[in-house]
Amino acid sequence: MGVAKRSYQHLSRRERQIMDVLYREGKASAARVRQDMPDAPSDSTVRTLLRVLEDKGIVEHEADGLQYIYRPAVPRDEARGSALSHLVTTFFDGSTGDAMVALLAHEKLSRRELEQLARLIDEAKKKGGGR
């Protein structure tokens, strides 16, 4: 597991908020990130958090004149998978099935989503999934 994958599992609430902005926007200046954050902290706090995220290998920047433009260094799918693995391990004792049952019990899914899940379950069964 790479450094960025490990680090993404341990983001603070504010770091996750920054990543939400960067994934939504694709790239953004520190000022834009701060503008899009709920109950935004100070400008210097946002800049510090961006540097921390850069040190963790999760964010990259490029110079655009006098300002830095930040973007995610970790593709969203990779970050999503890492965060999901952490969630399953932390809250469901590593049981993907228990996590799925909990999601199904609490979320209203569309017919299309249910059909997609049924297909994925059928494919997993064919590949020898299940015990």
N, C-alpha and C positions, 0 to 999 in steps of 0.2 A: 504494500500500500504506500503510495507516494506521500511526500510531506504535505502537499496541498490537501489530499484526501483526508489525512489524519486531522489536520488543522481545522478543516471545515466542520468537523463534528463538534468542535469546542468553541464555537463563536458565541460571543455575548449577544444580548438582545440588540444592542446598538449596532454591533457588527452585522448581525443578520438584517437589520433594517437598511443598512448601507448596501449590502449585497442585493436586497430586494430592489432597490432603486437602480443599481447598476445592471442587473439582469433585465429589468423592465425597459430601461433606456438604451442599453447596449454599451454606452459610454457616457461619462458626464464629468464636469468640473466639480470640485469640492463644494462650490457655492450651489450648484444645481442639486447635488446630493443632499445638502443641508435643506434646501428649499422643499424637497420632496419627502423629507423624513417627518414622521409624526412627532409632535412635541420636541422639535429639533433642539439639540444641544448647541453650544456656542460654535462659532466658526473654527476656533482653534481645536476644539474637541473633535470635530469632524475630520479635520486635517490629521490630527494625531491618530485617530482610528484608521484612517486610510493608510497611513504609514505602517501601522501595526498589521493591517491586512496584507500590505505589500511584503512585509517581513515574513509573514506566514506563507507567502507564495500564492495567495488567493486573488490578489489584485495586481494589475500592472498599470503603469502610467506612461504617457508620452507628453512631451512639451508641445504646447500650442501657443506660441508667442510667450507671454509672461506667465501663463497658467498651465497647470498640469491637467490633463484629461485622463481619467481613470476608467478602466474596463476590467471585467472579470478575467482572471487568468485561468480559471477552471471552467470548462464547459458546464452549462446548466445541468445537463443530464448526469454528468459525473458527480457534481455537487449534490444533486437530488438523490442519487443512489447512495452516496456516502451518508447523507443525513437520514435517509430512510433506514439504512443498516443500523445506524446509531440508535434510532428510535425503537426499532424492533428489539435490539439487544437490551436497551435500557428499560423499556416499559413492558416488554412481552417475553422476557427471558429467552430471547433468540427465536421465538416461535413466529414464523411468518404467517402461519395459519391463524393463530390467535389474533395477530394484528389485522388480518383480513376480516375475520369475524367481527372484530370491534368496529372496523370501518363500515362494514355492511350494516351493522346494527344502528349506527349513528348517522349515516349519510343517505340521502335520497338520490338514487341513481336513475338515470334515464334508461329507456328501453335499449338504446344503442349501447350504452355503457355496460348494461347487464349482459347483452349479447356478446360484447367483446370479452368480458370476463369469462363467460361460458366457453368461448372459443379457446381462450388461453388455458383454462382448466382442462379442457379436452386435449389440447396439445401437450400439456404437462403429463397427463395420464399416459398418452401414447409414447412419450419419451421415457417412461418408467418412473415418473414422479410419484410421490406418495409412498407409503410404507406398508 
